[in-house]
Amino acid sequence: MAVIFKNSSFESFIGGSKLFLKTFIPELIDKGLLNDSSLIDHICYKPKEFEEYESLKSIILNAGNTLASEVLINGRPIASFKLKDPIVIGDYTIDCLELPAPKEVGESHSRWDHIEVVIDSDLNEFMAARPAIAWKTSNLNAKINADVSVKLKHGVVKFHNDSLLNIIKEEKKASAAKNSNKAIFFDLDGTLISSGISFAPSMRETMMEYLGKDMSLEYVRSKLDTQYDLLINNFGIPANETNAVLKLFAKKYQNHMETVSLLSGAETLLSVLKSYEYDLYLWTARDEPTSKMIFEKFGIKKYFTECFYYDDITKGKPRLTPRISEILSQKDVLCMVGDSHTDEAAAKAMGVQFYHVSEYDSPEKLNIFLSLYQ
């Protein structure tokens, strides 16, 4: 049975590649498809489930490897990594790893699937010199990095004329030329993270201490609002005390951070859009201190060009700040992505399209959503 890597170590995961190569390389040599001077460009691992795909990305990155790109190919995200420590098997060194998300129908099992080899010769000539091989040529006339392949007993091998990392560099240049002035705004709570379990208990503890009286969780929930100024007012607290309440709230919230989680597909969404060279902006009604706690836990701030939080001047979303107005005048802002009426109101204030989180709340929907910006 294939191992599914969800909460494993990078060493355990990458160790499987060496077992795969130790059986596959001798077969390739025996078939005359590999020799001592061959350049194995990259190796591919195919996860069975989307959950494993997202988990593996974190495992690979946390081990110090570099994400070269994550883009939509044939309707699904594919992540490519430059390995910090190349895989070395005999005379062969592999410094690139490809990780495709599962297809909609799903993979039969998780597995190390194939390697790709860069060759100098013409692909047709390469095949002609090996007539006994049952070549697959469906990608022979592809516009970008055409390849030919063959499925053997221990895996699949593909041959092409340029390296994956070189192709990624060229695609990034093309994306930058196309999308460098385009921007997308995102909400945080309910859009990228799940925080429902943490917010109400933290606010209950805050209000009990600040007001000096007991109150039920149900009562607190009945007073909540997506805008802090309205929420504070619902508890009968004067507006000029909002900052003091939020300072206490940040202290209480820290004790509930373990219940905050990243929504499935959220980081893939941000990563793919960033690979396409869009400017991403975060506009949350949440306060800055607790937002930073979330950034630190999940490492997602790196995707955003700028972040906007609740402030005591504009009172936060959906009211435009001067800086957001400036961005609107400088950038082609495509949409606001969120989950609430406040986010929809923010989109209306910006004069852009609103997308609800339900547009990408499954791997299948995520792929469709991303295809709009491919």
Residue pairs with C-beta under 8 A, 6 or more apart in sequence:
1 109
2 48
2 109
2 110
2 111
3 16
3 110
4 47
4 48
4 49
4 52
4 110
5 12
5 13
5 47
5 52
5 55
5 56
5 59
5 110
6 51
6 52
6 55
7 55
8 59
9 59
10 59
10 60
10 62
10 63
10 65
11 63
13 45
13 56
13 59
13 60
14 87
16 45
16 112
17 43
17 45
17 87
17 94
17 112
18 87
18 89
19 112
20 43
20 112
20 154
20 155
21 43
21 87
21 89
21 92
21 115
22 89
23 154
24 115
24 152
24 154
24 155
24 157
25 34
25 89
25 90
25 92
27 152
27 153
27 154
28 34
28 152
28 157
29 35
31 130
31 133
31 152
32 130
33 117
33 130
33 133
33 150
33 157
34 40
34 117
34 157
36 91
38 92
38 117
38 119
39 117
39 118
39 119
39 163
40 92
40 93
40 94
40 115
40 116
40 117
41 94
41 96
41 115
41 116
41 117
41 118
41 160
41 163
41 164
42 80
42 94
42 95
42 96
42 97
42 98
42 115
42 116
42 163
42 164
43 87
43 94
43 96
43 97
43 98
43 112
43 114
43 115
43 116
44 97
44 98
44 99
44 100
44 112
44 113
44 114
44 115
44 116
45 56
45 97
45 98
45 99
45 110
45 111
45 112
45 113
46 100
46 102
46 107
46 110
46 111
46 112
46 113
47 53
47 56
47 99
47 101
47 102
47 107
47 110
48 102
48 106
48 107
48 108
48 109
48 110
49 102
49 106
49 110
50 101
50 102
50 264
50 265
50 363
51 264
52 110
53 77
53 79
53 99
53 100
53 101
53 102
53 268
54 264
54 265
54 267
54 268
56 99
57 67
57 70
57 79
57 99
57 267
57 268
57 271
60 81
60 97
60 99
61 67
61 81
63 84
64 84
65 81
65 82
65 83
65 84
65 97
66 81
66 82
66 84
67 79
67 80
67 81
67 271
68 80
68 81
68 82
68 96
68 164
68 165
68 168
69 79
69 80
69 168
69 171
69 172
69 275
70 77
70 78
70 79
70 80
70 268
70 271
70 272
70 275
71 77
71 78
71 171
71 272
71 275
71 276
71 374
72 78
72 272
72 367
72 370
72 371
72 374
73 100
75 103
75 104
75 367
75 371
76 100
76 101
76 102
76 103
76 104
76 367
77 100
77 101
77 268
77 271
77 272
77 366
77 367
77 370
78 98
78 99
78 100
78 101
79 98
79 99
79 100
79 271
80 96
80 97
80 98
80 99
80 164
80 165
80 168
81 96
81 97
81 98
81 99
82 95
82 96
82 165
83 94
83 95
83 96
83 97
86 93
86 94
86 95
87 93
87 94
87 95
88 94
94 115
96 163
96 164
96 165
98 116
98 164
101 268
101 363
101 367
102 363
104 363
104 364
104 367
112 155
113 155
113 156
114 149
114 155
114 156
114 157
114 158
115 155
115 157
115 158
116 147
116 157
116 158
116 159
116 160
116 164
117 157
117 158
117 159
117 160
118 159
118 160
118 161
118 162
118 163
119 126
119 159
119 160
119 161
120 161
123 140
123 146
123 147
123 148
123 159
123 160
123 161
124 140
126 148
126 159
127 133
127 135
127 137
127 148
133 150
134 150
134 151
135 148
135 149
135 150
136 148
136 149
136 150
136 151
137 148
139 146
139 147
139 148
139 149
140 146
140 147
140 148
144 167
144 171
145 160
145 161
145 162
145 164
145 167
146 160
146 161
147 158
147 159
147 160
148 158
148 159
148 160
149 156
149 157
149 158
149 159
150 156
150 157
172 275
172 277
175 275
175 276
175 277
176 277
178 277
179 276
179 277
179 278
180 277
180 279
181 330
181 331
181 332
182 278
182 279
182 331
182 332
182 333
182 334
183 278
183 279
183 280
183 281
183 305
183 327
183 331
183 332
183 333
183 334
184 273
184 278
184 279
184 280
184 281
184 333
184 334
184 335
184 336
184 337
184 373
185 280
185 281
185 282
185 283
185 333
185 335
185 336
185 337
185 346
185 347
185 350
185 352
186 192
186 270
186 280
186 281
186 282
186 283
186 304
186 336
186 337
186 338
187 282
187 283
187 284
187 285
187 317
187 336
187 337
187 338
187 339
187 340
187 343
187 346
188 282
188 284
188 286
188 291
188 294
189 195
189 199
189 284
189 285
189 286
189 339
190 196
190 338
190 339
190 340
190 357
191 263
191 266
191 337
191 338
191 339
191 343
191 357
192 262
192 263
192 266
192 270
192 300
193 260
193 261
193 262
193 263
193 266
193 294
193 298
194 260
194 261
194 262
194 263
195 260
195 294
197 256
197 259
197 260
198 253
198 256
198 257
198 259
198 260
199 224
199 253
200 217
200 220
200 221
200 224
201 217
201 256
202 249
202 252
202 253
202 255
202 256
203 220
203 224
203 231
203 249
203 252
204 215
204 216
204 217
204 220
205 252
205 255
206 245
206 248
206 249
206 252
207 215
207 220
207 235
207 245
208 214
208 215
209 248
209 252
210 237
210 244
210 245
210 248
211 235
211 237
223 231
223 234
223 235
224 231
224 234
225 231
225 234
226 285
226 317
226 340
226 341
226 342
227 285
227 315
227 316
227 317
227 342
228 242
228 246
228 285
228 287
228 310
228 315
228 316
229 239
229 242
229 315
229 316
232 239
232 241
232 242
232 245
233 239
237 245
242 312
243 312
246 287
246 289
246 310
247 289
249 287
249 290
250 287
250 289
250 290
250 293
253 290
253 293
254 293
257 293
257 294
257 297
260 294
260 297
262 298
262 300
263 357
263 361
264 361
264 363
265 360
265 361
265 362
265 363
265 366
266 300
267 298
267 300
268 366
269 360
269 366
269 369
269 370
270 280
270 300
270 303
271 303
272 370
273 280
273 303
273 370
273 373
274 280
274 303
276 373
276 374
278 334
278 373
279 305
279 331
280 303
280 304
280 305
281 304
281 305
281 306
281 307
281 308
281 324
281 327
282 291
282 301
282 304
282 306
282 307
282 308
283 307
283 308
283 317
283 324
283 336
283 346
284 291
284 307
284 308
284 309
284 310
284 317
285 310
285 316
285 317
285 342
286 309
286 310
287 309
287 310
288 309
288 310
291 307
291 309
292 301
294 300
295 301
301 307
306 323
306 327
308 317
308 321
308 323
308 324
309 316
310 316
310 317
311 321
313 321
314 320
314 321
317 342
317 343
317 345
317 346
318 342
318 343
318 345
318 346
318 348
318 349
319 349
320 328
320 349
320 350
324 350
327 333
328 350
328 351
333 350
333 352
334 352
334 353
334 373
335 347
335 352
335 353
335 354
335 355
336 343
336 344
336 346
336 347
336 350
336 352
336 353
336 354
336 355
337 343
337 354
337 355
337 357
337 359
338 344
338 346
338 347
338 354
338 355
338 356
338 357
339 356
339 357
343 354
344 354
344 356
347 353
347 354
348 354
355 369
358 365
359 365
359 369
360 366
360 368
360 369
360 370
